[in-house]
Amino acid sequence: MSRPVLPDLAALPGVSRRNFLQGSGALLGSCLLAPAGPVWAASPTLAFDFRGSVPAGVSFRRASPASLADGPRLRNLPADTPRFPLRQGAPLGLLIEGEANNLIDNASRPNLRGWSVGGDVTVAASPDLAPDGSSGVFRVLRPAAKSGSLCEAIVTNAPSGDFATASVWLRTTGGSGKWRLRLLDFTTYNNINGVVEVGPEWSRYSLPLNMQLRDTGPKRFAILWNEPFGPATAPAVIYALKRPSPLVSARIPLTLDSVLMWGAQYETGDEASSVIATAGAVGRRAADEVGFPAAPLNASAGRLTVVLPDGGRRGGVILDANGEAGGIRLAYSNSGWIVAQVGRLTLAGFRDVTADPVVRLEWSAAGVQLFTGSTPEALKRQAAVKASPLPIDCGRLARLGMTQDGQRPLGRVLAQLTLSGEVAAVAQVALPNFVPIAYRLVFADDFDDPDLTRINENATGGRPGAPAWRSRYRHERRTAINQEKQIYMDPQFAGTLNHPLLVQPFAIRDGILQIRAERADPVAVAPYIWNRAYTSGCITSELTHWQTYGYFEMRARLPRGKGFWPAFWLLPKRATWPPEVDVFEASGTRPYGIKHGAVEKPRSATTAGGMWIDQIIDISDGFHIYGMEWTKDNIVFFIDGMKSFEYGPHGIHEDMYLLANLALGSHDPNWIPDPDQTTPFPGLYEIDYIRAYQRGAS
């Protein structure tokens, strides 16, 4: 095979002689961007290399200075100066961060306003140099552990949000040892804490706090939390899925008497951004504004390949070119799924791919598809839609690393970006199959049948593939065991009238069941449902399906918002309570958490009765798969195929039926607060399918 003719590299924006076409792929440094389908017939439309400089055709500005960390050292760079982190002495790419504020007024002076030191902890200025070579280092000395012994920064003007992160630079004057940190909301005492290993070189330690709507108090970041703890006890026999963390149990004894500290920082977001210095006032870093003319992205067919050496970030945007108005946006969901908006289409994967350094988006009249992988030669198709996204209108400018208005910053290093016109054939991507081996399907509703009359008081009208569901619990509709504020409706429910109220809380669209929570009409509805303020829906298989043991699964997207309480659970066929098995419960004010659990009396399990699984997914950002396997010994729970919690051994050995409902409010505002004027009605509990399996042959 003859070698292809090399293109005129001088005519291509951002292409140097090391970024040439070779064979059937574009060789960018040591990374061969090989097409997944046919070979390129022409040179790339765009080929940007960000390793060491901003390529021609790309604009860059930043309205403030910014810092750049290279291991234990820190550099401060002036405004409008791009930052290129190094790896093994070579530029890795361009760091793109969003705007951020450090809300600790005196970030490196624990002896000044905004800090609290107590319990015989002492702080003193040190002659040692900070990571950036400046003075301003302090030594924090720890006495014997006792209650109230700490050194903490107090942030009184903390904004609300899903996450906040506190960070600080620490080192010892010799050797290594253990030191304890904590970040706390001083009103609710929601906190994260743990012990870190501190060594003789400067290193940055951070604590991300997953906040709820009620966490409105001052935030306290203890760079030393010297609380006394009893000896750690052996944990219960339990399994719970948790995100990787460098923190270890706060009960581990501390071994250091002192550390050097510098550069404390408190900011919104789920991870620490680059250092923002402060001296008596809040510090601000402007966003890195990186973009290029968007016209090439309007092509009727395109293959966009992006290389992110350190991977992506949950919730971050890779590229936005009028994405909300018919253009292109390439991003990550809050669960880490790759997501794209192309023209009139939106598609998403269904697993966390933020660790993959290579991302590819392809579009044409035949459809749109997304790929990610560790190398361009090992890309895996994550999502595909066989429908035309055309026409595409990307506007004037494509912005890199965040949305056009500066939101959802990626906060990562961008190494390379190429665009060509060749695309692979569009292929469907099957949903993952998480059903355990040796189970057979015994009950299912995929909601492909749009007939809603089969959801009613007496669960009548079902047929094969479209079972009937009862539209209320076993007890009367007005009974609120947990002081919920809704009435579960169906169109035939009359309340206190002598004719149906015709409130329909259900809809089926494109194979998705929606359970809708609404404010009750104060004139036409509320007076006839005992003045309850809200209507919602419930479906149960009490009259149509029950079983002992099995595997149960739902694919669903759950609502955000104050007061929403969606659940998928099992109750016994006989008229009693307990037992109860909660495949999941969720709170609209805790969108990064799912609760699993079981209730039985007498309790025979050696594990906890239930547990919140936090920061694995965002319940509202896509259709997640929730599973539960119930055997005679244990009950095991799953989120997107990952084992998340285990309960057992248990004493639940009887027929149980399925329930799915969307409640509003409860008896406990710390658990499920009541809705208020901020609640985004209608609340939608969207269910793709509900399935039940049993072990063994049919």
ROBA-304739 format. One record per residue (C-alpha): residue in three letters; x, y, z. Coordinates in steps of 0.5 Angstrom, whole numbers, plus 500, padded with zeros to 3 digits. Each point is the difference from the previous one (the first is absolute). Example, Ala and Ser with C-alpha at 12.3 -4.5 7.8 and 13.67 -1.06 7.14 Angstrom:
BEGIN
ALA525491516/SER502507498/
This chain:
BEGIN
MET500500500/SER503507498/ARG501505505/PRO494506500/VAL502507497/LEU502504507/PRO495506500/ASP503507500/LEU501501508/ALA501507499/ALA493501498/LEU497497506/PRO499503506/GLY504498506/VAL503494496/SER508499501/ARG504495496/ARG500496506/ASN492500499/PHE500496493/LEU495495497/GLN504494500/GLY496494496/SER493500502/GLY501504507/ALA502507502/LEU506499504/LEU500505506/GLY506500504/SER500492502/CYS493500500/LEU497497493/LEU493502499/ALA498494495/PRO493501498/ALA495495502/GLY497499493/PRO503501493/VAL507504499/TRP500507499/ALA499503493/ALA503507502/SER503503505/PRO497502506/THR496507500/LEU502501507/ALA507498504/PHE501503506/ASP506499505/PHE500503506/ARG507497503/GLY504506502/SER496505496/VAL494503498/PRO499498492/ALA499505495/GLY492500499/VAL499500507/SER498506505/PHE502500507/ARG499505506/ARG500501507/ALA498506504/SER504498506/PRO507497502/ALA499493502/SER505494503/LEU503494497/ALA502494504/ASP506496498/GLY500494506/PRO502504506/ARG502507497/LEU495505498/ARG501505494/ASN496507500/LEU498502493/PRO498507498/ALA493501496/ASP499498493/THR506495501/PRO498493498/ARG502494505/PHE503494498/PRO501494505/LEU506496499/ARG501493501/GLN507497500/GLY502507498/ALA496500493/PRO494504500/LEU493496500/GLY496505497/LEU496506502/LEU496501507/ILE493502499/GLU497503507/GLY493504501/GLU499506504/ALA501498508/ASN501504506/ASN503498507/LEU496502505/ILE505499506/ASP502508501/ASN507498503/ALA502494496/SER507499503/ARG499504507/PRO497496505/ASN501505505/LEU496505497/ARG492502499/GLY496494498/TRP504495503/SER499496507/VAL505497504/GLY498496507/GLY501494504/ASP508502501/VAL501500493/THR506505498/VAL502503494/ALA506504498/ALA503503494/SER506496497/PRO506502496/ASP499494495/LEU498502493/ALA493499497/PRO499495494/ASP500507496/GLY507502503/SER496506504/SER500500508/GLY494500504/VAL501493502/PHE497498507/ARG501494505/VAL494497503/LEU502496506/ARG496495503/PRO499499508/ALA497493503/ALA493499496/LYS494503504/SER493502498/GLY500507497/SER508500498/LEU500502493/CYS503505495/GLU494502495/ALA498505495/ILE493503500/VAL496502494/THR494504501/ASN498502493/ALA500493497/PRO495499494/SER496494499/GLY501495495/ASP501492499/PHE507500503/ALA505504503/THR508499501/ALA505502505/SER507499499/VAL507502503/TRP507499499/LEU504496505/ARG507497502/THR504498505/THR507502502/GLY503493500/GLY497493499/SER492498499/GLY494499504/LYS493501501/TRP496506501/ARG492501500/LEU496505496/ARG492502500/LEU495504496/LEU494501504/ASP493504499/PHE499503507/THR493500499/THR498493498/TYR507497502/ASN500496493/ASN508499499/ILE505496497/ASN507499504/GLY505495500/VAL508499501/VAL505501495/GLU507498500/VAL505507500/GLY507499497/PRO506505500/GLU498503493/TRP495505499/SER493496498/ARG493503499/TYR494496504/SER493501498/LEU493498503/PRO494501496/LEU494500504/ASN493498496/MET495505503/GLN493500500/LEU495506500/ARG499500507/ASP508501501/THR499508500/GLY505501506/PRO507503501/LYS505495497/ARG506498505/PHE506497497/ALA505497505/ILE507499498/LEU501497506/TRP494496504/ASN503497506/GLU494497503/PRO501494505/PHE497494497/GLY500493504/PRO503494496/ALA497498494/THR495494500/ALA500495495/PRO495502495/ALA493496499/VAL500494494/ILE498505495/TYR501502493/ALA499507497/LEU502503494/LYS504507501/ARG504504495/PRO508499501/SER503505505/PRO507502503/LEU497501507/VAL500494505/SER496500506/ALA500506505/ARG500495506/ILE508498498/PRO504503505/LEU504506497/THR508500501/LEU502507498/ASP501505505/SER500506495/VAL500501493/LEU502506495/MET493503497/TRP499505494/GLY495502495/ALA493498503/GLN495500495/TYR492499500/GLU496500494/THR494498496/GLY500493496/ASP502493501/GLU508501500/ALA505505502/SER502504494/SER507504499/VAL502504506/ILE497507501/ALA504504505/THR496505505/ALA503505505/GLY494503504/ALA494499494/VAL497495496/GLY505498494/ARG497499493/ARG503497494/ALA497501493/ALA498495495/ASP505497495/GLU496503493/VAL502495495/GLY497500493/PHE500499493/PRO496502494/ALA494495500/ALA499500492/PRO503493499/LEU495497505/ASN494501495/ALA503495496/SER494495498/ALA505494502/GLY506501505/ARG504496504/LEU503504506/THR505497505/VAL503503506/VAL506497504/LEU499502508/PRO507497503/ASP497499507/GLY493499498/GLY493504501/ARG496502506/ARG493499502/GLY496505498/GLY505504496/VAL499502492/ILE505498495/LEU498505495/ASP494504499/ALA498503493/ASN493503501/GLY498493503/GLU493502503/ALA498503493/GLY501495495/GLY508500500/ILE505495503/ARG501499508/LEU505494502/ALA500499508/TYR499496506/SER494499504/ASN501500507/SER500493500/GLY506500496/TRP496497493/ILE503503494/VAL494505497/ALA499503493/GLN495505497/VAL501501493/GLY495504496/ARG493497502/LEU502494504/THR503498507/LEU503493501/ALA504498506/GLY504494503/PHE498496506/ARG507499504/ASP505504503/VAL505502494/THR504506504/ALA506495500/ASP501499493/PRO505505497/VAL497500492/VAL493502499/ARG497500493/LEU493503497/GLU498498493/TRP494503496/SER497499493/ALA493500497/ALA500493502/GLY500501508/VAL505502505/GLN505496505/LEU504501505/PHE507496502/THR505500506/GLY506496501/SER507500503/THR503500493/PRO497502493/GLU501493498/ALA496497506/LEU494505499/LYS493497503/ARG494502497/GLN496503506/ALA494503497/ALA496500493/VAL494503497/LYS498498493/ALA496507498/SER503506496/PRO502506505/LEU500504494/PRO500506499/ILE506502505/ASP500508502/CYS507500504/GLY499508500/ARG507504500/LEU504497505/ALA502494503/ARG502500508/LEU504495503/GLY500497507/MET493503502/THR494503497/GLN499506496/ASP498504507/GLY506497504/GLN496495504/ARG502493501/PRO507500499/LEU504494498/GLY506502505/ARG505495496/VAL506500495/LEU498500492/ALA506497496/GLN497500493/LEU494501496/THR498498493/LEU495500495/SER499496494/GLY494498495/GLU500493500/VAL496496505/ALA499493501/ALA493496499/VAL495501506/ALA499494504/GLN495499506/VAL502500507/ALA497495504/LEU498501507/PRO504496505/ASN498494503/PHE501499507/VAL495495502/PRO504494504/ILE501493496/ALA494495501/TYR495505501/ARG493500495/LEU495506499/VAL494499503/PHE497507500/ALA501506496/ASP497506498/ASP505504495/PHE494505499/ASP500499492/ASP492500501/PRO498507501/ASP493498503/LEU499503506/THR494497502/ARG503494503/ILE503504506/ASN493501504/GLU497498507/ASN499493499/ALA506498495/THR496498494/GLY501500493/GLY507497500/ARG502496494/PRO507496498/GLY506505500/ALA495505503/PRO498498507/ALA495504504/TRP502504506/ARG496502506/SER500508501/ARG500500508/TYR503497506/ARG497494504/HIS497505505/GLU495506498/ARG503506496/ARG499505505/THR505496505/ALA507503501/ILE504496504/ASN506504499/GLN496507500/GLU501500492/LYS496506497/GLN498497494/ILE494496498/TYR501494495/MET495501494/ASP497497494/PRO495503495/GLN495497503/PHE501501507/ALA494505503/GLY503502507/THR494503504/LEU496501493/ASN495495497/HIS503501493/PRO508499498/LEU505505501/LEU503499494/VAL507501502/GLN505496496/PRO507499503/PHE502495495/ALA503501493/ILE503495495/ARG505503495/ASP505497496/GLY500494504/ILE501504507/LEU495500505/GLN499507504/ILE498500507/ARG498508500/ALA500503507/GLU496507500/ARG497505504/ALA493499501/ASP495505497/PRO498504506/VAL492500497/ALA499494496/VAL504495504/ALA503501506/PRO493501504/TYR498493498/ILE507497502/TRP499502507/ASN504506499/ARG506497498/ALA505505496/TYR503495495/THR498494495/SER504495498/GLY500492498/CYS502493502/ILE500494497/THR500493503/SER500493498/GLU496498507/LEU494497495/THR504497494/HIS507497502/TRP504498507/GLN505495501/THR505498505/TYR508501499/GLY502503493/TYR504505496/PHE496507499/GLU502506496/MET498507498/ARG503505495/ALA498507502/ARG501507500/LEU498503507/PRO498507501/ARG504506503/GLY497505505/LYS498501507/GLY494495502/PHE501495495/TRP500493503/PRO501494495/ALA500493501/PHE500493498/TRP499495505/LEU497493502/LEU494498505/PRO497494502/LYS494497497/ARG497498507/ALA497507503/THR506501505/TRP506505501/PRO506499501/PRO503497496/GLU502505494/VAL506500495/ASP502506497/VAL503499493/PHE501508501/GLU497506503/ALA503507498/SER499507502/GLY499506495/THR505504505/ARG505495500/PRO501498492/TYR507497501/GLY497495505/ILE496493500/LYS498497506/HIS499492500/GLY498496506/ALA495495503/VAL495500506/GLU499494504/LYS497498507/PRO504496503/ARG506503497/SER505494498/ALA505504496/THR507501503/THR501506495/ALA497507500/GLY492500498/GLY501505495/MET505505497/TRP501506496/ILE505499494/ASP503507498/GLN503503494/ILE500494496/ILE495503495/ASP495506499/ILE493497500/SER497505496/ASP505501494/GLY498493496/PHE497493501/HIS504496505/ILE499493501/TYR498498507/GLY500493502/MET499495506/GLU501493501/TRP496496505/THR502493502/LYS499496506/ASP506503504/ASN502507498/ILE497506496/VAL505503495/PHE499507497/PHE503503493/ILE500506497/ASP502500493/GLY502493500/MET505502506/LYS499496507/SER498506505/PHE497497506/GLU499493503/TYR495499506/GLY500493504/PRO499495502/HIS493501500/GLY493497502/ILE496502494/HIS497494497/GLU493501497/ASP497503494/MET501507498/TYR497505495/LEU503506497/LEU499508501/ALA502506496/ASN498507503/LEU501507500/ALA499503507/LEU500507502/GLY503502507/SER500496506/HIS500501508/ASP508501500/PRO502506497/ASN507498500/TRP498494496/ILE495502495/PRO498507501/ASP493503498/PRO500503493/ASP500508500/GLN500506495/THR507497497/THR497493498/PRO501499493/PHE493498498/PRO498495497/GLY505495503/LEU501494495/TYR502493502/GLU501497493/ILE500493500/ASP503496494/TYR498493502/ILE499496506/ARG502492500/ALA500495505/TYR504493499/GLN500493504/ARG506495500/GLY499494496/ALA497497494/SER493502498/
